[in-house]
Amino acid sequence: MATKNNIMIVRHRLLKELVKLWKEESLIEEIDRLPIKLSPKGSKHPGRCCIHKERAVWRYKSLPLLGLDMNDETDELTPLSDYVKMALGRDASSAAKDNIMCVIDEACSSCVHTNYEVTSLCRGCVARSCMHNCPKNAVRLDSETGKAKIDHDKCISCGICHESCPYHAIVYIPVPCEEACPVKAISKDEQGIEHIDESKCIYCGKCLNACPFGAIFEISQTFDVLKAIREGQKVIAIVAPAILSQFDATKEQVYGAFRQIGFTDVIEVAQGAMKTVETEGHELLEKIEEGQPFMTTSCCPSYIELVNKHIPAMKQYVSTTGSPMYYTARIAKEKYPDAKIVFVGPCLAKRSEARRDDQVDFVMTFEEIGSVFDGYGIELKETEPYTMGFTAVREAHGFAAAGGVAGAVKAYLRLAPEREQEINALQVTNLDKKNISILSAYARTGKAPGRFIEVMACEGGCITGPGSATTNKESKIRFNKGLSKEEEHY
């Protein structure tokens, strides 16, 4: 989450209401009336044409929160209660969707179809460069106004008219989700609805929070987890180090809330991070001894998706060390062999990593667990604290912020000053178009200005991930405050 906005508030409210009905054991009986409850008669809905459209959007947004997507819709007359039965009646392990995110077509209807528009700044000049340079003859002179006008049925959004106008009268109008995607994985289909190309998507989640109409959702596993708890199965939460940044409460109080929901135990992923630090540190030294020019970290699943799908030449330089989630899942399975393991963190791409890891059953985001806390009526500051049996070192908790992985590896290795200078650790934080180009150049040339490169998809590191329960500013303040209380060091 970057900044707080109404889309995030709406998403949180809807999941909270669904969880509340689940807790009251009335989800099937009451869900059909939920859109009416959320948009009662007489309410105003700026941005939608009418109250009926808003209720339809509430309905369709419920599907991904139940673990379904738009392809599961049979017809518009099928009640939501039928979809609840479908979601709760399936075997979650065998019914996983191929797609991690989906687009709600009913909500995706207000962005421009072409990216350029003529403004009132047009002077109707004699030069008419916009008209003469358009490759599709999409710009013409309006006979009534004497100014340029774009035929959007012909326009291909090439931008030539924009560049040639001497008055800067033609403006570029972005499609926010397309602008946010660093790998061009989202684009409009024949109906003008955005479509996510899974063969390109790196699950960075930038599009999810960029859409001003909240049309992009992740396929949630919240009710799969809650169902397992209600059935009496052992369910273990392995919680990412970024938990320090998320809630206005101590981490022990937050862990107490997990227990109150019904989780059997809570294990910190920072514990697995210690194994990552140890393994990756020794691997780095080995690679340097072998003469490899540089090595990148392997903790960020969005980065791994980027390498696999867009920069295959980088594979040889990526660490083979497992992520903190990987090692923590094995710690949890060793202690609870028959339990369901749920990773909880700020990352959407962890769902893709979990698909490759048979030790992780489900993934939830901090945003989702925050909605569950509220749906259950849990007040974090009043929750009985739950203290871990094992406490990880401060550097392992520091994994969540930019520079944390490199800092932890250097602290573990206790390198001499001259050796640390030899390694010259770099940070590539925020996988935007510019940084992807830089990484591509490193891979192509086999050269980089440092020997150890920490790569994180999110600006500021995991603490600002797309599945965060708070804003970037708040997360940084809370994380620094929480990290300062972790006293152990390597």
C-alpha atoms as one frame of an Amber mdcrd trajectory, in Angstrom:
protein
   0.000   0.000   0.000   1.405   3.389  -0.949  -1.147   5.884   0.329  -4.520
   5.479   1.954  -7.476   5.806  -0.421 -11.108   4.833  -0.633 -10.438   1.750
  -2.769  -8.432   0.170   0.036 -11.036   1.162   2.602 -13.777  -0.441   0.481
 -11.765  -3.649  -0.032 -11.103  -3.904   3.691 -14.737  -3.230   4.563 -16.080
  -5.885   2.198 -13.782  -8.622   3.488 -14.458  -7.570   7.072 -18.209  -7.913
   6.504 -17.780 -11.322   4.866 -15.621 -12.526   7.763 -18.135 -11.157  10.266
 -20.892 -13.232   8.631 -18.566 -16.238   8.676 -17.890 -15.795  12.387 -21.628
 -15.567  13.049 -22.116 -18.718  10.918 -24.570 -16.880   8.680 -22.443 -16.327
   5.561 -24.595 -18.483   3.273 -27.867 -17.143   4.700 -26.972 -13.443   4.698
 -24.515 -12.838   1.854 -27.192 -12.250  -0.809 -28.358  -9.154   1.067 -24.827
  -7.858   1.723 -24.634  -5.626  -1.420 -27.917  -3.992  -0.365 -26.634  -3.525
   3.174 -23.441  -1.908   1.874 -25.353   0.298  -0.596 -28.789   0.897   0.966
 -31.641   2.638  -0.792 -31.037   6.359  -1.160 -27.248   6.199  -0.829 -25.063
   8.162  -3.242 -22.233   6.606  -5.216 -20.066   9.083  -7.094 -18.190   7.347
  -9.889 -20.964   4.846 -10.619 -24.001   5.447 -12.778 -26.507   4.259 -10.172
 -27.000   2.340  -6.960 -27.722  -0.855  -8.904 -24.325  -0.678 -10.592 -22.661
  -0.204  -7.211 -24.468  -3.221  -5.781 -23.377  -5.291  -8.794 -19.787  -4.239
  -8.162 -20.062  -5.283  -4.490 -21.369  -8.645  -5.677 -18.564  -9.294  -8.144
 -15.865  -8.084  -5.765 -17.044 -10.738  -3.306 -16.036 -13.532  -5.691 -12.229
 -13.161  -5.484 -12.487 -12.663  -1.718 -14.200 -16.058  -1.598 -11.349 -17.555
  -3.636 -13.183 -17.471  -6.966 -12.903 -15.269 -10.050 -15.061 -13.957 -12.868
 -14.727 -17.209 -14.814 -16.654 -18.977 -12.050 -19.758 -16.897 -12.725 -22.468
 -18.982 -14.347 -24.980 -16.211 -14.952 -26.111 -12.952 -13.351 -29.090 -14.597
 -11.658 -27.007 -17.043  -9.641 -27.098 -15.820  -6.026 -23.920 -15.142  -4.095
 -24.910 -17.838  -1.624 -24.407 -20.439  -4.362 -20.856 -19.181  -4.869 -20.209
 -19.420  -1.127 -21.299 -23.061  -1.248 -18.992 -23.587  -4.236 -16.055 -21.978
  -2.440 -16.572 -23.821   0.834 -17.369 -27.143  -0.791 -14.225 -27.422  -2.887
 -10.960 -29.081  -1.974  -8.741 -26.014  -1.673  -5.540 -27.930  -2.434  -6.836
 -29.147  -5.797  -8.965 -26.146  -6.740  -6.244 -23.493  -6.816  -6.655 -21.003
  -9.627  -4.097 -20.704 -12.382  -4.307 -16.933 -11.972  -3.226 -15.162  -8.803
  -5.103 -11.943  -9.627  -8.220 -11.109 -11.607  -9.999  -8.073 -13.046 -13.605
  -7.324 -12.055 -15.097  -6.390 -15.424 -18.098  -4.599 -13.900 -15.724  -2.234
 -12.085 -13.292  -1.813 -14.995 -15.280   0.582 -17.153 -14.127   4.172 -16.734
 -10.595   4.434 -18.135  -9.856   5.856 -21.565  -9.555   3.536 -24.554  -6.966
   5.720 -26.239  -4.385   7.731 -24.366  -4.515  11.114 -26.120  -7.042  13.917
 -26.086  -7.173  17.457 -27.496  -7.692  20.124 -24.818  -9.052  23.664 -24.995
  -5.490  24.909 -25.435  -5.733  24.045 -29.163  -5.575  27.261 -31.212  -6.667
  25.696 -34.507  -3.325  26.681 -36.014  -2.606  26.709 -39.720   0.359  24.333
 -39.408  -1.847  21.409 -38.313   1.164  19.245 -37.537  -1.012  16.896 -35.511
  -3.156  16.111 -38.549  -0.374  15.753 -41.116   1.826  13.531 -38.945  -0.858
  11.116 -37.705  -0.163   7.710 -39.325  -3.834   6.682 -39.138  -5.531   9.967
 -40.141  -7.177   9.952 -36.718  -6.823  13.728 -36.200  -9.162  16.046 -38.066
 -10.371  19.631 -37.899 -13.715  20.111 -36.156 -15.844  22.198 -38.474 -17.796
  23.743 -35.600 -14.920  24.766 -33.317 -12.098  25.085 -35.845  -9.908  23.013
 -33.518  -8.312  19.605 -33.783 -10.276  16.536 -32.758  -9.159  12.916 -32.370
 -11.208  10.069 -33.813 -10.728   7.483 -31.084 -11.943   4.658 -33.319  -8.845
   5.203 -35.484  -6.323   6.361 -32.869  -3.604   3.854 -31.954  -2.143   5.949
 -29.093   1.227   6.347 -30.805   1.686   9.860 -29.349   2.946  11.532 -32.537
   0.247  14.230 -32.377   1.193  14.934 -28.758   4.843  15.394 -29.690   4.168
  17.578 -32.749   1.704  20.079 -31.199   3.486  23.445 -30.673   0.968  24.490
 -27.993   1.129  21.260 -25.947  -2.619  21.162 -26.441  -2.770  17.379 -26.797
  -2.365  15.613 -23.484  -1.457  12.070 -22.570  -4.093  10.388 -20.384  -2.695
   7.320 -18.634  -4.445   4.084 -17.772  -3.202   3.793 -14.171  -2.843   0.013
 -13.988  -1.008  -0.129 -17.325   1.253   2.735 -16.241   2.056   0.994 -12.965
   2.945  -2.376 -14.509   6.706  -2.503 -15.158   6.536  -5.486 -17.545   3.489
  -4.644 -19.720   1.533  -7.585 -18.356  -1.830  -5.790 -18.307  -3.730  -4.442
 -21.302  -7.257  -4.056 -22.657  -9.056  -6.891 -24.381 -11.555  -6.584 -27.238
 -14.265  -5.348 -24.845 -12.046  -2.633 -23.392 -11.580  -4.550 -20.115  -8.097
  -4.914 -18.682  -6.615  -8.387 -18.909  -3.623  -9.720 -16.960  -1.213 -11.835
 -18.984   0.009 -14.522 -16.584   2.939 -15.338 -18.868   4.305 -11.831 -18.245
   3.003 -10.951 -14.766   5.572 -10.901 -11.945   2.886 -10.440  -9.244   4.456
  -7.268  -7.896   0.929  -5.991  -7.146   1.581  -2.488  -8.452  -1.558  -2.605
 -10.627  -3.732  -3.715  -7.699  -3.318  -0.483  -5.759  -2.962   1.710  -8.860
  -6.496   1.074 -10.160  -8.664   4.042  -9.064 -11.847   1.963  -9.343 -10.647
  -1.051  -7.384 -11.198  -3.402 -10.314  -8.128  -5.575  -9.694  -8.227  -8.194
  -6.944  -6.049 -11.035  -5.783  -7.695 -14.434  -5.474  -7.942 -14.717  -1.698
  -7.396 -17.866   0.364  -8.862 -16.315   3.511 -11.876 -18.592   3.712  -9.823
 -21.686   2.907  -7.776 -20.885   6.030 -10.809 -20.067   8.186 -12.530 -23.245
   7.012  -9.517 -25.360   7.998  -9.516 -23.758  11.456 -13.250 -24.347  11.910
 -12.856 -27.997  10.889 -10.409 -28.452  13.743  -7.271 -28.882  11.673  -3.941
 -27.697  13.017  -3.172 -24.415  11.255   0.195 -22.716  11.756   0.803 -19.081
  10.836   4.338 -18.288   9.704   4.501 -14.505   9.845   6.847 -12.328   7.782
   9.302  -9.943   9.511   7.365  -7.002   8.050   4.756  -7.628  10.770   6.686
  -5.054  12.817   5.455  -2.374  10.409   1.784  -3.207  10.115  -0.338  -2.720
  13.210  -0.565  -0.189  16.010   0.204  -2.820  18.631   3.133  -4.927  19.793
   3.940  -7.975  17.712   3.117 -10.151  20.741  -0.401  -8.663  20.819  -0.758
  -9.295  17.076   0.362 -12.909  17.559  -2.178 -13.162  20.363  -4.859 -12.136
  17.864  -3.776 -14.980  15.567  -4.270 -17.368  18.449  -7.658 -15.832  19.217
  -8.796 -16.542  15.652  -7.837 -20.181  16.149  -4.323 -20.626  14.760  -2.586
 -23.479  16.555   0.746 -21.675  16.714   2.619 -18.690  15.289   6.200 -18.938
  14.058   8.223 -15.948  12.915   9.616 -16.111   9.396  12.567 -14.192  10.845
  13.606 -17.565  12.257  13.903 -18.931   8.722  15.642 -15.713   7.671  18.534
 -16.663   9.944  19.046 -19.838   7.875  18.821 -17.762   4.689  21.500 -15.392
   5.991  23.829 -18.254   6.925  23.393 -20.119   3.632  23.447 -17.086   1.372
  26.500 -15.640   3.117  28.554 -18.771   2.535  27.255 -19.079  -1.040  28.356
 -15.497  -1.734  31.902 -16.180  -0.568  32.023 -19.376  -2.638  30.862 -17.555
  -5.767  33.483 -14.858  -5.271  36.181 -17.499  -4.847  34.987 -19.177  -8.063
  35.341 -15.866  -9.908  31.643 -15.173 -10.508  31.343 -11.408 -11.135  28.310
 -10.888  -8.879  25.429 -12.640  -7.140  21.909 -11.367  -6.509  19.635 -12.288
  -3.625  16.794 -14.787  -4.103  14.344 -13.772  -1.350  11.914 -11.680  -3.409
   9.490 -13.882  -5.397   8.564 -11.014  -7.745  12.223 -10.740  -8.678  12.387
 -14.500  -9.300   9.316 -14.207 -11.557  11.025 -11.319 -13.374  14.149 -13.380
 -13.983  12.225 -16.448 -15.130   9.889 -14.566 -17.461  11.854 -11.536 -18.637
  15.591 -11.768 -17.852  16.564 -15.441 -18.248  20.230 -14.433 -18.675  20.211
 -13.410 -14.992  19.448 -16.924 -13.720  23.105 -17.874 -13.444  23.715 -14.940
 -11.101  20.775 -15.531  -8.735  21.502 -17.133  -5.364  20.261 -20.706  -4.992
  19.527 -20.113  -1.303  15.938 -20.603  -0.207  13.821 -17.694   0.996  12.983
 -17.176   4.689   9.501 -18.576   3.959  11.079 -21.733   2.536  13.141 -22.456
   5.637  10.429 -21.425   8.107   7.871 -23.717   6.463  10.222 -26.633   7.058
  10.719 -25.622  10.675   6.946 -25.555  11.087   6.413 -28.891   9.329   9.054
 -30.570  11.455   7.267 -29.415  14.597   3.723 -29.966  13.250   3.924 -32.639
  10.486   0.161 -32.867   9.941  -0.594 -29.126  10.078  -1.607 -26.645   7.403
   1.058 -23.956   6.978  -0.087 -20.405   6.220   2.408 -17.729   5.226   1.219
 -14.257   6.272   2.954 -11.219   4.796   2.654  -8.144   2.580   3.419  -9.939
  -0.690   1.175 -11.178  -3.510   4.031 -12.970  -5.272   4.415 -15.310  -2.300
   1.415 -17.110  -3.784   3.521 -17.978  -6.829   6.389 -19.123  -4.605   3.987
 -21.210  -2.509   2.895 -23.052  -5.657   6.457 -24.302  -5.997   6.748 -25.229
  -2.313   4.785 -28.255  -1.150   5.381 -27.273   2.481   3.263 -24.091   2.260
  -0.488 -24.630   1.991  -1.901 -21.102   1.962  -0.827 -17.475   1.716  -2.570
 -14.507   3.319  -1.661 -10.828   3.195  -1.498  -8.443   6.123  -4.429  -6.585
   4.595  -6.478  -9.789   4.697  -5.496 -10.734   8.252  -6.299  -7.173   9.341
  -9.791  -7.565   7.874 -10.149 -10.878   9.706  -9.170  -9.225  12.998 -11.849
  -6.587  12.441 -14.441  -9.130  11.270 -13.878 -11.090  14.479 -14.136  -7.897
  16.533 -10.611  -8.241  17.897  -9.072  -5.164  19.512  -5.333  -5.677  19.165
  -4.342  -3.513  22.122  -6.652  -5.527  24.368  -5.440  -8.914  23.138  -3.522
 -11.229  25.443   0.070 -11.228  24.160   1.563 -14.420  22.760   5.337 -14.749
  23.078   7.407 -16.843  20.705   9.370 -19.792  22.022  12.191 -18.793  19.666
  13.314 -15.213  19.114  15.242 -14.339  15.958  18.073 -11.817  15.924  17.435
  -8.189  15.020  19.148  -8.506  11.640  16.726 -11.286  10.640  13.755  -9.048
  11.418  15.520  -6.341   9.404  15.045  -8.442   6.242  11.741  -6.641   5.734
  13.275  -3.275   4.849  15.477  -2.252   1.935  19.106  -3.028   2.740  18.108
  -5.548   5.388  19.200  -8.688   3.531  22.619  -7.317   2.569  23.092  -5.882
   6.053  22.241  -9.191   7.709  24.615 -11.165   5.466  27.491  -8.771   6.174
  26.748  -8.834   9.908  26.702 -12.641   9.918  29.955 -12.993   7.994  31.691
 -10.379  10.170  33.774  -9.380   7.194  37.057  -7.540   7.540  36.843  -3.959
   6.196  38.855  -4.819   3.081  36.633  -7.851   2.333  33.480  -5.820   2.811
  34.826  -3.284   0.317  35.486  -6.145  -2.103  31.858  -7.259  -1.899  30.470
  -3.728  -2.243  26.813  -4.641  -1.704  24.245  -2.836  -3.854  20.521  -2.322
  -3.502  17.999  -2.446  -6.339  14.783  -1.478  -4.621  11.499  -1.068  -6.523
  11.153  -3.079  -9.719  10.122  -0.264 -12.025  10.984   0.017 -15.717  14.265
   1.825 -15.008  15.552  -0.705 -12.491  14.500  -3.621 -14.682  16.577  -2.104
 -17.491  19.554  -1.835 -15.124  19.226  -5.477 -14.067  18.889  -6.531 -17.713
  22.141  -4.726 -18.484  23.916  -6.485 -15.609  22.707  -9.846 -16.927  23.569
  -9.065 -20.546  27.097  -7.827 -19.872  27.943  -9.983 -16.871  29.169  -6.859
 -15.127  27.833  -4.936 -12.146  29.257  -2.230  -9.858  29.025  -4.571  -6.875
  29.485  -8.260  -6.051  26.339  -8.709  -3.911  23.079  -7.223  -5.219  19.993
  -7.136  -3.023  16.832  -6.974  -5.154  13.378  -6.112  -3.779  10.280  -5.469
  -5.869   8.755  -2.937  -3.496   9.972   0.563  -2.800  11.388   0.545   0.712
  11.345  -3.252   0.833   8.680  -5.692   2.026   7.303  -3.252   4.584   5.656
  -1.338   1.705   4.304  -4.406  -0.103   0.982  -4.348  -2.007  -0.713  -6.492
   0.638   0.176  -4.184   3.507  -2.413  -3.180   6.064  -1.083   0.370   6.383
   0.518   3.164   4.364   4.176   3.408   3.392   4.774   6.306   5.768   3.152
   4.580   8.747   4.872   1.275   7.991   8.352   2.824   8.031   7.708   4.570
  11.359   6.263   1.436  12.982   8.979  -0.806  11.588  11.827   1.322  12.907
  10.122   1.508  16.284   9.524  -2.254  16.414  13.000  -3.150  15.164  14.613
  -1.051  17.872  13.074  -3.368  20.475  14.745  -6.455  18.993  17.889  -6.674
  21.102  19.680  -9.790  19.885  22.503  -9.502  17.316  24.773 -11.863  15.429
